[in-house]
Amino acid sequence: MARVSDTVALDATEIGVYILLMPLIIFLGIRHGAKHSLGFIYLCLFSILRIVADALGISNRNSTNENTIITTQAINSAGLSPLLLILGAFAHEAHHYQIKATLPHGEAQNVLRQLRSLQGGFHALSAGGMGLIVYAAEKSASKDSNHDSGTWTALRKLGVVLMLLAAIAEVIYALYVWMAVRRTKVVRPVNLLALAGFTFVGGLFVGVRAVYSVIYTFDTNPDLSPVTGKFVVKLIFIVGVQFLAVACLLCGAWLTRNVRRDTEYESIRPADQAFGHGGHADVAMPLTSQSFSKR
């Protein structure tokens, strides 16, 4: 009986892990509500992309065809895009609750509108980078466009650079949100600090994954490729850091799975009175759903 290689075993294990995670992701998405469901939709998409990438890795494990390798690499790189969108969505959710807890209703709505524009920028960078990578890979695999291989390689490089920029921006944003939630000691919702903290830590792993994408796209060393590279490279920089990022995000989501049920916010002071105590926003107090219902 032929021995299964370590890489094939790793791919098969990862497929099983993400299949098992799908029900948990759906459950947490329902608990966090439609308003914050986008991050969980992207988590499902990311899981599907990992399953597809691993299946291709198993089926093409002995392939030496350059186009096949480029296509599989592109799917691995494209998987970074939903991971970036997940990070942005989770940081936005933590920031959303922090703002609702500390600002009067009218001012909070204005800030949240600005944050939606920020999320649009994150989407443009990550989705744009993924689009360039997938398009360039498709053209590279086409027999009619071999004479433009340099152009498609340049497009793939541009795509991973865009996603690296998105990763840097989102990690900085996640750090800002975590620090903002830490400062909101009195009025923050239960376990919101855990959501913000786990999101930031997960963002660090996403950043490592983005740096690795740039390295293997710009470096032609086959040992660094997620397809032809050494087992330890794939274990650490593909499977390891991505799973740790997802695990951190899911931990934060699990700890705040009751945030909608447990916390209801009301602006109990007008805007000109909310900052009457030393100019601090923490005077806008949250009301639990139970206490609000008794009023």
N, C-alpha and C positions, 0 to 999 in steps of 0.2 A: 504493500500500500504506500503510495507516494506521500511524502511528508509535506504538509501545508507550510508555506513560507511564512515568516513572521509578518511580512507586510500584508499578505492576504488575510491572515488571522486578525491583524489590527483593523483592516477595512471591514471585515465581517463583524467584529465586535462593535465598531462604531455604528454600523448600520443598525444593529440590535439596540444599542443605547438610544439612538434618536427615535426609533420606532416606539420604544417604551416611554420616551419623554413626551410624545405627542398628546396623550390624554391629559397629562399634568398641565401642559401648556394651554390646552383648550379650557380646562377647568379654571385655571388662574385667570385666563382672559375673560371668562364669564364673570368671575368674582370681582374683577377690577372694573367691569362695566364697559359699555360701548364707547364712552368718551375716551377711554384709555386702552382700547382694544387693538390699536394699530401695531403696537410693539409686539403683541402676542401673535398677530397675523404674520408679522415679519419673522418671528421665531419659528412658526410652522414652515414658512417658506425656506428659512435657513436649514431647518432639519431635512426638508425634502432635497435641497441642493446637496447636502452632505451625503445623503443616501445615494443620490444619483452619481456623485463624484466617486464614492467608494465602489459602487457597482461597476462603473467604467474602469476604475483602477484595477479591480479584480479581473475583468474581462480582457483588459489590454495590458496585463502585467508583463507579458513577454514581447510586446510590440516595440519595434525599433523605427516605425514610421513616424517621421517628423511631424506630419500634420495631425496624426492621432495624439501625439504627445502634447502639441500646442493646444488642441481642443480640450484635452483633459486638464491641462494647466489653466486654461481660461475658465473652466467651470470652478476649479478651486479658487481662482482669484475672484470670480463673480460672487462666490459665497461670502466674501468679505462685505459686499454691499449691504445685504440684509442685516448682517451683524452690526454694521454702523448705524443703520436705521433703527435697530432694536435699542442700541445704546442711547441714541438721541431721544427716542420715545420714552424710555424709562426715566431719563434725566428730566424730561419735560413733565412727566407725571409728578415726580417729587417736587419740582419747582412749582407746579400748578397748585398743589396742596399747601405749600409754604406761602405762596402769595395770597391764596384765599384766606389763610389763617391770620395774616398780618396786615392786610390792607382793607380799607373800606371797599364795598362792593363795586362802586363806579370806577375807582382807581384800579382795582384788581382786574376788571374787565379790560381796561386800556392796556395794562401791562401784558395780559394774556394774549391780546391781539398782536402785540409786538413779538411775543415769543413764538407765535405761529409763523411769523415771517422768518424768524431765525430757523425754525424747523424746516421751512421751505428751502433755505440755503443749504442746510445739511443734506436734504433730499437731492438737491441739484448736484452737489459734489459727488455723493456716493452713487446715485443712479446714473449720473453722467459718466463717471468712471467705469461703472459696470457695462454701460452701453458701448463705450469705446472698446473695451476688452473683448466683449462678445462679438461685436461687429468685425474687429480686426482678426479674431480667431477664425470666424466664418470665412472671411476673405482669404486668409492664409491657407485654409484647407481647400479652397476652390482652385481647380486646375487652370481656370481662365485668368487667374490673377497672380501667378507665380512671379511674373516679372516685376510686380510691385511689392515683393516681400519686405523690402526695407521700409516702405510706407506703413504697412500693417504692423510691423514690429514697433515702429515709432508710435503708432496709435495705442498699442497695448501698453507701452511705457508711460504714455501720457495718462492713460486710464488709471494705472496703479498709483501714479503721483497724485492725481485728483483724490483718490480714496485715502492716500496717506494724509493729505491736507485735511480731509474730512475727519479722519481719526484724531489728528492733533487738536482740531477745533472742538470736537466733541468731548475729548478727555478734559480739556481746559474748562468747558462748560459744566461737565459733571463735577469737577473739583469745585467750581464756583457754587453750584447748587448744594453740594455737601456742606461747604462752609456756611452758606446762608441758612441751611436747616439747623446746623449746630448753634448758630447765634439765636435762633428762634426757640429758646428753651421753654418758655412758659406755654406758648399756644400751639406748638406743633402737634399734629395728630400722632396717635399711638404708633410707634415703630417706623415713623417716617424717616428718622435718622438712619435706621437700618437700610431702608430702600435707597436713600441717597448714598450711603457709605458703600453698600454692595455694588451699586451702579458705578461708582467711581473706580473701585477695585477691578470690576469687570472691564471697565474702559481701559485700564492699563494693559490687560491681556489682549484686548482688541488692538491697542496700539502696537504691541509686539508683533501681532499677526500682520498688521499693515506694513510694518518695516520689513518683515520677511518677504512679503509679496514684492516689494520693490527690489529686494536683493536678488531673488531668483528670476525676476523678469529682466533685470539689467545684466546679471552675471550669467554667462553661458556654461558655467561649470555644471555638468549633469548631476554631480553629487548633491547639489543644493536644490534640485528640482523636486516638487512634491510628487512627481510621477516616477522619475528615474533615480531620485536621490536615495541616500542611505536611510535605513530603517529608523535610526535615532533622530534624524532630521525631521522625518514625517511625524514621528511620535511626539516630539516636543513642539514643533512650530506649526503643525497642521492640526493634529488631533488634540494634543495637550492644551495649548493656549486657548483654542476655540472652546473646548469643553469647559475649561476653568472659567472663561468669560460667561458662557451660558449658565453654568452652575451658580456663579455669583448673582447674576441677574434673576434667576429663578428663586434663589434664597431670599433676596429682597422682596420679590413679588409674593412669595409665600408668607413672609412675616407681615405683609400689609394686605393680605387677602381680604380682610374685613374692613378695610379703610372706608369704603362707601357706607357700610352698615353702621359703623361705630361713630362716624364723625359727620356732622352737618354744620356748615358754617353760615353765620348770619352777621352782617355788618350791624353791630348794635350801636354804633356811634356814627354821626355824620362825619364827612371828611374833615371838617374844620375842628372837630373835637377829638378825632381818633389819635392825634399826635400831641395831645395836651399835656402828657406826662413826660416832660423832658425830650419831646420830639421823637420818641421811639414808637415803632409800629406794633410792638408786642402788646399794646393795650387793647387791640381788637381780639376779643376772646372767642375761642371756638365753643360751640354748644354741641353736646352729644345729642344724638337723635332722641334718646329717652328724655333728657331734660327739656329739649325743645318741644316735645309733644305734650308736656305737662303745662306749658305756658298758655 
